[in-house]
Amino acid sequence: MHESSPELFENEIEKNRKECSMTTMRTTSPELESILYKPISVLDHGFIRVVDYMGTDSSIVQAARVSYGAGTKKVQEDRGLISYLMRHGHTTPFEMCEIKLHIKLPIFVARHWVRHRTASINEYSARYSVLSNEFYIPEIEQLTKQSEMNKQGKSSEKIAFAEEVKKILSESSTNAYEKYLYMLNNLQLTRELARTVLPVNVYTEMYWKIDLHNLMHFLRLRADSHAQYEIRCYANVILEILKKWLPFTYEAFVNYRQRTVTLSQECTNLIKRIIKGEKISQEKSGLSKGEWQEFSSIFGIGSEE
């Protein structure tokens, strides 16, 4: 894998501009066009860049309005319609927009990423090419203890030997890469097996194409505070890309999807009881301890004295 450089990207941008023989008649997003092909840095060696896209906010509105044939008259009507679609879960119009990203990321982050199966992916192949000597090494502040509450997450408590851990990660990555090259060059081992010595913090690259509806599902999960820090960094960059690309949709997504909570009927009834002035404790709520903890933390409700 070649190491990506600004010059390489600039050459690609210039090549694509020269190959563009006519002004497009498609709807475009000026804000997104301004960052097209340009890499946005993520983590220590990673990046995201927009390679292509289809549609704008007006494409969503057009798809929604075709059901009854009414034309759009005002920008404010577009914003209102998109909010309505998001609020009521009418997802099909959002599937009319797509985006294709070029992403450079550690392999363990890619393994999280591909859990979202509603996308088209083509990843760099270490069977055909040699991987570059680039490994993700976490910053000191990310080296914390395992959470006692969350079995798959970390706590905020720093470990005592963070510098030693970082040194071990760096040295083991370097050693693994040296063994990788040694097996390739000196022992003449095939690339598809030599790669097995490399750890999951080695960087890979992939092209990822997804429609807007499924992209927002990805962002709701991965731009959330419960997601692992590393994939959350990538999701936050994509969230900013969404803001440039589809400002009305971004606004509706934040209001009705990202910063919202789903309540059970039981929790809804509890809120009604609280509004009426009833003092509620976990024992009176009918919720389990875990459900009560979530409910009370969201709404700032304490137990009855």
MARBA-304874 format. One line per 8 residues: number of its first residue (from 1); their letters; for each residue x, y, z of N, C-alpha, C. Coordinates in nm, 3 decimals. Layout:
! MARBA-304874
NUM) a) X:Y:Z:X:Y:Z:X:Y:Z | ... .
This chain:
! MARBA-304874
1) mhesspel) 0.085:-0.119:0.000:0.000:0.000:0.000:0.088:0.124:0.000 | 0.063:0.212:-0.092:0.141:0.336:-0.092:0.095:0.424:0.021 | 0.186:0.508:0.070:0.145:0.602:0.173:0.076:0.718:0.104 | -0.044:0.753:0.150:-0.121:0.859:0.089:-0.055:0.993:0.116 | -0.047:1.078:0.013:0.016:1.208:0.029:-0.074:1.315:-0.030 | -0.061:1.441:0.018:-0.142:1.550:-0.037:-0.122:1.566:-0.188 | 0.004:1.547:-0.234:0.033:1.561:-0.376:-0.043:1.457:-0.459 | -0.051:1.336:-0.404:-0.121:1.228:-0.473:-0.269:1.263:-0.489 .
9) feneiekn) -0.329:1.315:-0.383:-0.470:1.352:-0.389:-0.491:1.469:-0.485 | -0.402:1.568:-0.483:-0.416:1.683:-0.572:-0.409:1.640:-0.718 | -0.320:1.545:-0.746:-0.308:1.494:-0.883:-0.438:1.425:-0.926 | -0.498:1.351:-0.833:-0.623:1.283:-0.865:-0.735:1.383:-0.890 | -0.741:1.488:-0.808:-0.843:1.592:-0.825:-0.828:1.658:-0.962 | -0.703:1.692:-0.997:-0.678:1.758:-1.125:-0.715:1.667:-1.242 | -0.684:1.540:-1.230:-0.716:1.442:-1.334:-0.868:1.433:-1.354 | -0.941:1.427:-1.243:-1.087:1.417:-1.251:-1.148:1.543:-1.311 .
17) rkecsmtt) -1.091:1.658:-1.281:-1.142:1.783:-1.338:-1.121:1.788:-1.489 | -1.007:1.739:-1.534:-0.979:1.739:-1.677:-1.070:1.644:-1.753 | -1.107:1.534:-1.685:-1.194:1.435:-1.749:-1.340:1.479:-1.753 | -1.373:1.584:-1.677:-1.509:1.636:-1.676:-1.530:1.720:-1.801 | -1.605:1.669:-1.897:-1.616:1.733:-2.028:-1.735:1.828:-2.040 | -1.825:1.827:-1.941:-1.943:1.912:-1.950:-1.989:1.953:-1.810 | -2.064:2.063:-1.805:-2.122:2.105:-1.679:-2.240:2.014:-1.647 | -2.244:1.964:-1.525:-2.349:1.870:-1.489:-2.486:1.936:-1.486 .
25) mrttspel) -2.587:1.858:-1.520:-2.724:1.905:-1.512:-2.792:1.851:-1.386 | -2.717:1.774:-1.307:-2.771:1.719:-1.182:-2.770:1.824:-1.073 | -2.855:1.802:-0.972:-2.851:1.887:-0.854:-2.723:1.858:-0.776 | -2.656:1.961:-0.730:-2.530:1.943:-0.658:-2.530:2.024:-0.528 | -2.439:1.987:-0.440:-2.422:2.057:-0.313:-2.292:2.136:-0.316 | -2.297:2.268:-0.327:-2.173:2.349:-0.334:-2.079:2.326:-0.216 | -2.137:2.311:-0.095:-2.054:2.289:0.023:-1.978:2.157:0.014 | -2.045:2.054:-0.035:-1.980:1.923:-0.047:-1.881:1.923:-0.164 .
33) esilykpi) -1.916:1.992:-0.270:-1.825:2.002:-0.384:-1.691:2.063:-0.343 | -1.695:2.154:-0.246:-1.572:2.223:-0.205:-1.473:2.131:-0.134 | -1.521:2.015:-0.083:-1.429:1.922:-0.015:-1.415:1.790:-0.091 | -1.474:1.781:-0.210:-1.469:1.657:-0.288:-1.325:1.614:-0.311 | -1.296:1.488:-0.286:-1.165:1.423:-0.302:-1.062:1.462:-0.197 | -1.090:1.563:-0.115:-0.991:1.611:-0.021:-0.994:1.528:0.109 | -0.881:1.474:0.153:-0.879:1.391:0.275:-0.896:1.474:0.402 | -0.979:1.423:0.492:-0.997:1.483:0.624:-0.933:1.388:0.724 .
41) svldhgfi) -0.835:1.435:0.797:-0.757:1.349:0.887:-0.842:1.296:1.002 | -0.819:1.168:1.034:-0.883:1.103:1.148:-0.778:1.016:1.217 | -0.774:1.017:1.350:-0.674:0.943:1.429:-0.533:0.982:1.386 | -0.437:0.890:1.397:-0.298:0.928:1.369:-0.258:0.917:1.223 | -0.313:0.820:1.150:-0.277:0.803:1.008:-0.399:0.791:0.918 | -0.518:0.799:0.973:-0.638:0.775:0.894:-0.693:0.899:0.826 | -0.792:0.878:0.741:-0.861:0.989:0.676:-0.996:0.941:0.623 | -1.079:1.038:0.591:-1.203:1.016:0.514:-1.204:1.120:0.404 .
49) rvvdymgt) -1.243:1.079:0.285:-1.264:1.178:0.180:-1.385:1.137:0.097 | -1.459:1.238:0.052:-1.577:1.215:-0.031:-1.531:1.195:-0.175 | -1.569:1.082:-0.232:-1.532:1.050:-0.369:-1.646:1.084:-0.466 | -1.768:1.059:-0.423:-1.883:1.086:-0.510:-2.009:1.092:-0.425 | -2.113:1.150:-0.481:-2.241:1.155:-0.411:-2.353:1.174:-0.512 | -2.475:1.145:-0.469:-2.592:1.165:-0.553:-2.703:1.226:-0.470 | -2.758:1.337:-0.516:-2.872:1.398:-0.453:-2.840:1.506:-0.351 | -2.941:1.586:-0.321:-2.934:1.691:-0.220:-3.066:1.689:-0.142 .
57) dssivqaa) -3.082:1.786:-0.054:-3.209:1.795:0.019:-3.328:1.800:-0.077 | -3.311:1.870:-0.189:-3.422:1.883:-0.285:-3.459:1.749:-0.347 | -3.363:1.656:-0.355:-3.391:1.521:-0.409:-3.485:1.445:-0.316 | -3.467:1.464:-0.186:-3.553:1.398:-0.087:-3.695:1.454:-0.099 | -3.703:1.586:-0.109:-3.833:1.652:-0.121:-3.903:1.608:-0.249 | -3.827:1.604:-0.358:-3.884:1.563:-0.487:-3.941:1.422:-0.479 | -3.867:1.331:-0.418:-3.912:1.192:-0.407:-4.037:1.182:-0.319 | -4.042:1.263:-0.213:-4.156:1.258:-0.122:-4.281:1.315:-0.188 .
65) rvsygagt) -4.266:1.424:-0.263:-4.381:1.492:-0.321:-4.437:1.420:-0.443 | -4.361:1.332:-0.503:-4.409:1.265:-0.624:-4.534:1.181:-0.595 | -4.551:1.144:-0.467:-4.665:1.059:-0.430:-4.799:1.131:-0.452 | -4.795:1.266:-0.448:-4.921:1.336:-0.475:-4.904:1.448:-0.577 | -4.786:1.457:-0.638:-4.766:1.543:-0.754:-4.757:1.691:-0.729 | -4.741:1.734:-0.605:-4.733:1.877:-0.577:-4.589:1.926:-0.587 | -4.570:2.043:-0.644:-4.437:2.099:-0.660:-4.394:2.177:-0.538 | -4.264:2.191:-0.518:-4.210:2.268:-0.407:-4.213:2.416:-0.442 .
73) kkvqedrg) -4.257:2.497:-0.347:-4.269:2.640:-0.374:-4.172:2.724:-0.291 | -4.142:2.678:-0.169:-4.059:2.758:-0.081:-3.956:2.670:-0.013 | -3.840:2.731:0.015:-3.734:2.660:0.086:-3.784:2.615:0.222 | -3.860:2.700:0.289:-3.911:2.667:0.422:-4.001:2.544:0.418 | -4.073:2.526:0.306:-4.157:2.408:0.291:-4.071:2.283:0.280 | -3.955:2.294:0.212:-3.863:2.181:0.202:-3.814:2.140:0.340 | -3.772:2.238:0.420:-3.722:2.209:0.554:-3.832:2.142:0.638 | -3.952:2.194:0.629:-4.063:2.139:0.705:-4.098:1.998:0.664 .
81) lisylmrh) -4.095:1.971:0.533:-4.127:1.837:0.484:-4.022:1.736:0.529 | -3.895:1.773:0.520:-3.788:1.683:0.562:-3.799:1.654:0.711 | -3.831:1.753:0.790:-3.851:1.732:0.934:-3.968:1.637:0.959 | -4.075:1.655:0.881:-4.193:1.569:0.895:-4.157:1.424:0.863 | -4.084:1.405:0.752:-4.044:1.269:0.712:-3.959:1.203:0.820 | -3.864:1.279:0.875:-3.776:1.225:0.979:-3.855:1.194:1.106 | -3.943:1.285:1.142:-4.018:1.272:1.267:-4.110:1.152:1.265 | -4.166:1.122:1.148:-4.264:1.014:1.137:-4.207:0.886:1.078 .
89) ghttpfem) -4.076:0.882:1.057:-4.013:0.758:1.013:-4.043:0.718:0.870 | -4.069:0.816:0.783:-4.088:0.787:0.641:-3.949:0.786:0.575 | -3.891:0.668:0.564:-3.749:0.657:0.529:-3.719:0.648:0.380 | -3.816:0.604:0.299:-3.788:0.579:0.157:-3.730:0.701:0.085 | -3.785:0.823:0.103:-3.726:0.938:0.032:-3.579:0.961:0.062 | -3.536:0.924:0.184:-3.394:0.943:0.220:-3.303:0.842:0.147 | -3.362:0.733:0.101:-3.283:0.634:0.026:-3.247:0.683:-0.113 | -3.304:0.796:-0.157:-3.276:0.850:-0.290:-3.140:0.918:-0.298 .
97) ceiklhik) -3.080:0.946:-0.184:-2.946:1.007:-0.181:-2.841:0.903:-0.143 | -2.726:0.911:-0.207:-2.616:0.820:-0.178:-2.484:0.896:-0.170 | -2.388:0.835:-0.100:-2.255:0.894:-0.091:-2.151:0.784:-0.094 | -2.038:0.814:-0.157:-1.926:0.719:-0.163:-1.804:0.783:-0.097 | -1.749:0.712:0.001:-1.635:0.763:0.077:-1.513:0.673:0.059 | -1.396:0.734:0.059:-1.269:0.662:0.064:-1.219:0.678:0.207 | -1.199:0.566:0.274:-1.168:0.568:0.418:-1.040:0.491:0.446 | -0.952:0.551:0.522:-0.831:0.483:0.570:-0.847:0.468:0.721 .
105) lpifvarh) -0.837:0.343:0.770:-0.871:0.317:0.910:-0.801:0.191:0.959 | -0.783:0.177:1.091:-0.725:0.054:1.146:-0.819:-0.064:1.119 | -0.762:-0.182:1.103:-0.844:-0.300:1.071:-0.948:-0.328:1.180 | -0.915:-0.307:1.307:-1.015:-0.338:1.411:-1.133:-0.242:1.404 | -1.111:-0.119:1.354:-1.222:-0.026:1.333:-1.304:-0.070:1.212 | -1.235:-0.118:1.109:-1.306:-0.168:0.990:-1.397:-0.284:1.026 | -1.356:-0.366:1.122:-1.438:-0.480:1.162:-1.567:-0.434:1.231 | -1.560:-0.322:1.303:-1.682:-0.262:1.356:-1.768:-0.213:1.240 .
113) wvrhrtas) -1.703:-0.148:1.146:-1.771:-0.080:1.036:-1.854:-0.176:0.951 | -1.797:-0.291:0.920:-1.865:-0.384:0.829:-1.982:-0.456:0.895 | -2.003:-0.433:1.024:-2.125:-0.484:1.087:-2.249:-0.418:1.026 | -2.229:-0.299:0.968:-2.338:-0.230:0.899:-2.342:-0.283:0.756 | -2.429:-0.379:0.733:-2.425:-0.458:0.610:-2.501:-0.396:0.494 | -2.561:-0.279:0.516:-2.642:-0.217:0.412:-2.562:-0.116:0.331 | -2.442:-0.155:0.292:-2.354:-0.068:0.214:-2.274:-0.154:0.116 | -2.218:-0.088:0.017:-2.127:-0.157:-0.076:-1.984:-0.123:-0.036 .
121) ineysary) -1.900:-0.225:-0.020:-1.763:-0.204:0.029:-1.663:-0.274:-0.062 | -1.554:-0.205:-0.090:-1.441:-0.268:-0.156:-1.315:-0.229:-0.078 | -1.250:-0.328:-0.017:-1.136:-0.301:0.070:-1.005:-0.336:0.001 | -0.902:-0.264:0.040:-0.766:-0.291:-0.006:-0.730:-0.437:0.021 | -0.671:-0.505:-0.075:-0.640:-0.647:-0.060:-0.492:-0.669:-0.030 | -0.466:-0.730:0.086:-0.328:-0.764:0.123:-0.285:-0.895:0.057 | -0.372:-0.957:-0.021:-0.332:-1.073:-0.102:-0.261:-1.027:-0.228 | -0.302:-0.909:-0.278:-0.245:-0.859:-0.403:-0.130:-0.760:-0.382 .
129) svlsnefy) -0.133:-0.690:-0.270:-0.035:-0.584:-0.247:0.021:-0.592:-0.105 | 0.133:-0.523:-0.086:0.199:-0.523:0.045:0.143:-0.409:0.128 | 0.108:-0.438:0.253:0.056:-0.336:0.343:0.167:-0.239:0.385 | 0.129:-0.114:0.408:0.228:-0.014:0.450:0.255:-0.024:0.600 | 0.364:0.034:0.641:0.407:0.030:0.781:0.340:0.141:0.861 | 0.207:0.131:0.874:0.131:0.231:0.947:0.037:0.161:1.045 | 0.052:0.196:1.172:-0.024:0.133:1.279:-0.087:0.239:1.368 | -0.207:0.211:1.415:-0.273:0.302:1.508:-0.218:0.280:1.648 .
137) ipeieqlt) -0.165:0.387:1.706:-0.117:0.384:1.844:-0.199:0.487:1.922 | -0.279:0.443:2.018:-0.367:0.537:2.091:-0.289:0.643:2.166 | -0.354:0.758:2.182:-0.297:0.864:2.265:-0.306:0.820:2.412 | -0.221:0.878:2.495:-0.213:0.841:2.637:-0.350:0.850:2.705 | -0.426:0.957:2.674:-0.554:0.976:2.743:-0.659:0.870:2.709 | -0.635:0.794:2.604:-0.730:0.688:2.567:-0.698:0.555:2.635 | -0.585:0.548:2.703:-0.543:0.423:2.767:-0.602:0.415:2.909 | -0.720:0.357:2.917:-0.791:0.351:3.044:-0.824:0.206:3.082 .
145) kqsemnkq) -0.881:0.189:3.201:-0.918:0.057:3.249:-1.051:0.011:3.186 | -1.074:-0.120:3.195:-1.202:-0.176:3.151:-1.313:-0.128:3.244 | -1.428:-0.097:3.187:-1.542:-0.056:3.267:-1.596:-0.175:3.348 | -1.632:-0.150:3.471:-1.692:-0.255:3.554:-1.842:-0.270:3.525 | -1.901:-0.164:3.468:-2.044:-0.165:3.437:-2.070:-0.216:3.295 | -1.983:-0.177:3.202:-2.001:-0.211:3.060:-1.896:-0.314:3.019 | -1.938:-0.435:2.993:-1.843:-0.543:2.964:-1.766:-0.525:2.834 | -1.821:-0.442:2.742:-1.752:-0.425:2.614:-1.690:-0.285:2.599 .
153) gkssekia) -1.691:-0.208:2.707:-1.640:-0.072:2.698:-1.534:-0.041:2.801 | -1.482:0.082:2.792:-1.379:0.123:2.886:-1.434:0.222:2.986 | -1.362:0.238:3.096:-1.400:0.337:3.196:-1.322:0.466:3.169 | -1.343:0.565:3.252:-1.268:0.691:3.239:-1.143:0.690:3.327 | -1.124:0.580:3.401:-1.010:0.572:3.494:-0.881:0.538:3.418 | -0.783:0.627:3.429:-0.656:0.608:3.360:-0.577:0.493:3.423 | -0.502:0.422:3.341:-0.417:0.316:3.394:-0.285:0.376:3.442 | -0.222:0.310:3.534:-0.100:0.364:3.596:0.021:0.356:3.503 .
161) faeevkki) 0.019:0.262:3.408:0.138:0.239:3.325:0.110:0.270:3.179 | 0.046:0.385:3.155:0.006:0.423:3.019:0.125:0.436:2.924 | 0.232:0.496:2.972:0.351:0.513:2.885:0.409:0.378:2.846 | 0.412:0.285:2.940:0.464:0.152:2.910:0.375:0.079:2.810 | 0.245:0.093:2.827:0.151:0.031:2.733:0.171:0.085:2.592 | 0.183:0.217:2.582:0.202:0.278:2.450:0.332:0.230:2.386 | 0.435:0.216:2.467:0.564:0.167:2.416:0.551:0.023:2.367 | 0.479:-0.061:2.442:0.458:-0.201:2.402:0.382:-0.209:2.270 .
169) lsesstna) 0.277:-0.129:2.257:0.198:-0.128:2.134:0.283:-0.086:2.013 | 0.365:0.016:2.034:0.449:0.065:1.925:0.557:-0.037:1.886 | 0.624:-0.092:1.987:0.733:-0.188:1.960:0.680:-0.317:1.899 | 0.566:-0.365:1.949:0.511:-0.490:1.895:0.463:-0.471:1.751 | 0.412:-0.353:1.719:0.369:-0.324:1.582:0.489:-0.321:1.488 | 0.595:-0.254:1.532:0.717:-0.247:1.450:0.777:-0.386:1.430 | 0.783:-0.464:1.537:0.838:-0.600:1.529:0.756:-0.688:1.435 | 0.624:-0.676:1.444:0.536:-0.756:1.357:0.558:-0.720:1.211 .
177) yekylyml) 0.577:-0.591:1.183:0.596:-0.550:1.043:0.731:-0.599:0.989 | 0.832:-0.598:1.075:0.963:-0.650:1.034:0.954:-0.799:1.001 | 0.880:-0.874:1.083:0.861:-1.018:1.056:0.781:-1.039:0.928 | 0.685:-0.952:0.904:0.602:-0.956:0.783:0.690:-0.941:0.658 | 0.775:-0.839:0.658:0.864:-0.818:0.543:0.967:-0.930:0.530 | 1.014:-0.980:0.643:1.113:-1.088:0.641:1.055:-1.213:0.575 | 0.931:-1.246:0.612:0.867:-1.364:0.552:0.840:-1.344:0.403 | 0.807:-1.220:0.366:0.781:-1.191:0.224:0.910:-1.196:0.142 .
185) nnlqltre) 1.012:-1.125:0.191:1.133:-1.105:0.111:1.239:-1.213:0.128 | 1.255:-1.263:0.249:1.362:-1.360:0.275:1.315:-1.505:0.269 | 1.193:-1.528:0.316:1.142:-1.665:0.320:1.048:-1.695:0.204 | 1.020:-1.592:0.124:0.938:-1.605:0.002:0.798:-1.661:0.029 | 0.743:-1.624:0.143:0.607:-1.667:0.177:0.506:-1.583:0.100 | 0.397:-1.645:0.060:0.292:-1.574:-0.012:0.233:-1.461:0.073 | 0.190:-1.354:0.006:0.136:-1.238:0.077:0.014:-1.272:0.160 | -0.070:-1.363:0.110:-0.195:-1.393:0.180:-0.173:-1.459:0.315 .
193) lartvlpv) -0.055:-1.523:0.334:-0.024:-1.583:0.465:0.070:-1.496:0.548 | 0.158:-1.424:0.481:0.250:-1.336:0.555:0.174:-1.230:0.633 | 0.061:-1.186:0.580:-0.018:-1.081:0.647:-0.074:-1.126:0.782 | -0.081:-1.257:0.805:-0.143:-1.306:0.928:-0.062:-1.272:1.053 | 0.062:-1.230:1.036:0.145:-1.193:1.151:0.114:-1.050:1.199 | 0.043:-0.973:1.118:0.017:-0.833:1.150:-0.100:-0.818:1.247 | -0.089:-0.724:1.342:-0.197:-0.702:1.439:-0.311:-0.619:1.378 | -0.423:-0.615:1.449:-0.542:-0.549:1.395:-0.536:-0.397:1.402 .
201) nvytemyw) -0.426:-0.339:1.453:-0.413:-0.194:1.450:-0.342:-0.144:1.325 | -0.309:-0.235:1.232:-0.251:-0.193:1.105:-0.361:-0.126:1.022 | -0.322:-0.027:0.943:-0.421:0.048:0.864:-0.456:-0.023:0.734 | -0.582:-0.012:0.697:-0.631:-0.059:0.568:-0.707:0.056:0.503 | -0.752:0.036:0.381:-0.831:0.137:0.311:-0.950:0.070:0.245 | -1.059:0.146:0.232:-1.176:0.091:0.164:-1.259:0.202:0.101 | -1.332:0.165:-0.003:-1.435:0.251:-0.059:-1.568:0.202:-0.002 | -1.651:0.296:0.040:-1.775:0.263:0.110:-1.887:0.347:0.051 .
209) kidlhnlm) -1.985:0.282:-0.009:-2.100:0.353:-0.068:-2.226:0.312:0.004 | -2.306:0.412:0.042:-2.424:0.384:0.124:-2.532:0.488:0.095 | -2.660:0.446:0.108:-2.766:0.546:0.091:-2.786:0.622:0.221 | -2.853:0.735:0.211:-2.865:0.827:0.325:-2.940:0.766:0.443 | -3.045:0.692:0.417:-3.122:0.630:0.526:-3.031:0.541:0.612 | -2.954:0.455:0.548:-2.866:0.365:0.622:-2.744:0.437:0.679 | -2.702:0.545:0.614:-2.593:0.626:0.669:-2.635:0.687:0.803 | -2.758:0.736:0.810:-2.805:0.795:0.936:-2.818:0.690:1.046 .
217) hflrlrad) -2.853:0.568:1.009:-2.857:0.461:1.108:-2.715:0.435:1.161 | -2.617:0.433:1.071:-2.477:0.417:1.110:-2.435:0.528:1.206 | -2.471:0.652:1.172:-2.430:0.766:1.253:-2.498:0.767:1.389 | -2.623:0.723:1.394:-2.692:0.721:1.523:-2.623:0.628:1.621 | -2.569:0.517:1.569:-2.501:0.420:1.655:-2.355:0.458:1.680 | -2.285:0.501:1.577:-2.141:0.519:1.587:-2.096:0.659:1.627 | -2.184:0.758:1.615:-2.151:0.893:1.665:-2.207:0.912:1.805 | -2.244:0.804:1.867:-2.299:0.803:2.003:-2.187:0.786:2.105 .
225) shaqyeir) -2.208:0.839:2.224:-2.103:0.833:2.328:-2.073:0.690:2.373 | -2.165:0.596:2.347:-2.142:0.458:2.386:-2.055:0.381:2.286 | -2.037:0.437:2.167:-1.954:0.370:2.065:-1.807:0.380:2.103 | -1.726:0.288:2.053:-1.582:0.293:2.081:-1.524:0.423:2.025 | -1.431:0.479:2.099:-1.373:0.610:2.066:-1.325:0.618:1.921 | -1.255:0.516:1.875:-1.191:0.524:1.743:-1.293:0.533:1.630 | -1.397:0.450:1.632:-1.497:0.458:1.525:-1.582:0.584:1.542 | -1.595:0.630:1.666:-1.669:0.754:1.691:-1.600:0.874:1.627 .
233) cyanvile) -1.468:0.871:1.625:-1.393:0.979:1.559:-1.428:0.986:1.410 | -1.436:0.869:1.346:-1.473:0.865:1.204:-1.618:0.909:1.185 | -1.708:0.862:1.272:-1.850:0.897:1.261:-1.872:1.047:1.276 | -1.796:1.110:1.365:-1.810:1.255:1.385:-1.767:1.333:1.262 | -1.666:1.284:1.191:-1.624:1.348:1.066:-1.735:1.334:0.961 | -1.794:1.214:0.952:-1.901:1.191:0.855:-2.023:1.277:0.889 | -2.046:1.299:1.017:-2.156:1.385:1.061:-2.137:1.527:1.007 | -2.013:1.575:1.009:-1.983:1.708:0.955:-1.997:1.710:0.802 .
241) ilkkwlpf) -1.964:1.599:0.739:-1.984:1.587:0.594:-2.134:1.594:0.561 | -2.216:1.522:0.641:-2.361:1.526:0.624:-2.413:1.669:0.637 | -2.360:1.743:0.730:-2.403:1.882:0.753:-2.377:1.969:0.630 | -2.263:1.948:0.564:-2.230:2.023:0.443:-2.317:1.979:0.325 | -2.339:1.850:0.315:-2.409:1.791:0.202:-2.559:1.820:0.204 | -2.623:1.795:0.319:-2.768:1.802:0.331:-2.805:1.876:0.460 | -2.796:2.009:0.460:-2.816:2.084:0.584:-2.954:2.065:0.648 | -3.060:2.056:0.568:-3.194:2.036:0.625:-3.207:1.897:0.686 .
249) tyeafvny) -3.153:1.798:0.616:-3.158:1.661:0.667:-3.075:1.647:0.793 | -2.957:1.709:0.793:-2.871:1.707:0.913:-2.945:1.765:1.032 | -3.010:1.878:1.012:-3.085:1.944:1.119:-3.195:1.852:1.173 | -3.269:1.789:1.082:-3.377:1.699:1.123:-3.322:1.574:1.191 | -3.210:1.523:1.142:-3.148:1.404:1.200:-3.105:1.431:1.344 | -3.040:1.543:1.368:-2.995:1.577:1.503:-3.115:1.593:1.597 | -3.221:1.659:1.548:-3.338:1.686:1.632:-3.423:1.563:1.662 | -3.437:1.476:1.561:-3.533:1.367:1.576:-3.473:1.227:1.584 .
257) rqrtvtls) -3.342:1.214:1.560:-3.281:1.081:1.563:-3.161:1.074:1.656 | -3.066:1.164:1.637:-2.940:1.151:1.712:-2.956:1.186:1.860 | -3.022:1.296:1.888:-3.032:1.343:2.027:-3.170:1.313:2.085 | -3.214:1.192:2.063:-3.344:1.151:2.115:-3.329:1.019:2.190 | -3.433:0.983:2.261:-3.436:0.855:2.330:-3.567:0.783:2.295 | -3.562:0.652:2.296:-3.682:0.573:2.273:-3.739:0.528:2.407 | -3.866:0.557:2.429:-3.929:0.523:2.555:-4.029:0.410:2.536 | -4.031:0.321:2.632:-4.133:0.216:2.634:-4.266:0.276:2.678 .
265) qectnlik) -4.373:0.203:2.658:-4.504:0.250:2.705:-4.502:0.270:2.856 | -4.430:0.182:2.925:-4.420:0.190:3.070:-4.354:0.321:3.114 | -4.247:0.359:3.043:-4.176:0.484:3.075:-4.262:0.605:3.043 | -4.336:0.597:2.933:-4.426:0.707:2.897:-4.532:0.727:3.005 | -4.585:0.618:3.056:-4.684:0.628:3.164:-4.623:0.684:3.291 | -4.496:0.650:3.317:-4.427:0.705:3.435:-4.416:0.856:3.426 | -4.383:0.906:3.307:-4.370:1.050:3.288:-4.504:1.119:3.314 | -4.611:1.059:3.268:-4.745:1.114:3.293:-4.774:1.121:3.443 .
273) riikgeki) -4.734:1.017:3.515:-4.755:1.014:3.659:-4.673:1.123:3.729 | -4.549:1.142:3.683:-4.461:1.244:3.742:-4.516:1.383:3.715 | -4.566:1.406:3.592:-4.625:1.536:3.557:-4.743:1.568:3.647 | -4.817:1.466:3.685:-4.933:1.485:3.774:-4.892:1.508:3.918 | -4.760:1.499:3.947:-4.711:1.529:4.081:-4.681:1.410:4.168 | -4.694:1.290:4.114:-4.667:1.171:4.193:-4.517:1.152:4.212 | -4.475:1.115:4.333:-4.334:1.087:4.360:-4.307:0.941:4.326 | -4.209:0.921:4.241:-4.181:0.786:4.191:-4.044:0.739:4.238 .
281) sqeksgls) -4.036:0.618:4.287:-3.909:0.552:4.320:-3.894:0.432:4.229 | -3.777:0.372:4.231:-3.756:0.254:4.146:-3.852:0.141:4.183 | -3.878:0.127:4.314:-3.968:0.021:4.360:-4.111:0.042:4.310 | -4.152:0.168:4.303:-4.288:0.201:4.258:-4.300:0.207:4.106 | -4.187:0.218:4.039:-4.189:0.242:3.893:-4.228:0.121:3.811 | -4.195:0.002:3.864:-4.218:-0.119:3.785:-4.104:-0.149:3.689 | -3.998:-0.067:3.694:-3.882:-0.088:3.607:-3.775:-0.168:3.680 | -3.691:-0.236:3.604:-3.576:-0.303:3.664:-3.476:-0.196:3.707 .
289) kgewqefs) -3.375:-0.236:3.785:-3.275:-0.139:3.833:-3.202:-0.073:3.716 | -3.169:-0.155:3.614:-3.100:-0.101:3.497:-3.186:-0.002:3.421 | -3.313:-0.038:3.400:-3.406:0.052:3.329:-3.429:0.181:3.408 | -3.442:0.167:3.540:-3.463:0.286:3.624:-3.341:0.378:3.620 | -3.224:0.319:3.621:-3.101:0.399:3.617:-3.095:0.480:3.488 | -3.128:0.416:3.375:-3.130:0.486:3.246:-3.237:0.595:3.246 | -3.354:0.560:3.291:-3.467:0.653:3.292:-3.437:0.776:3.378 | -3.387:0.752:3.499:-3.361:0.864:3.592:-3.245:0.950:3.545 .
297) sifgigse) -3.144:0.889:3.478:-3.032:0.969:3.430:-3.072:1.057:3.312 | -3.162:1.009:3.229:-3.208:1.086:3.113:-3.290:1.207:3.157 | -3.380:1.185:3.254:-3.472:1.291:3.294:-3.437:1.359:3.427 | -3.324:1.319:3.484:-3.280:1.384:3.609:-3.375:1.360:3.723 | -3.426:1.238:3.733:-3.523:1.203:3.836:-3.455:1.122:3.945 | -3.465:1.167:4.068:-3.405:1.095:4.180:-3.506:1.005:4.246 | -3.458:0.913:4.328:-3.548:0.825:4.403:-3.619:0.904:4.512 | -3.735:0.854:4.549:-3.812:0.914:4.658:-3.734:0.898:4.789 .
305) e) -3.728:1.004:4.865:-3.657:1.002:4.993:-3.723:0.902:5.088 .
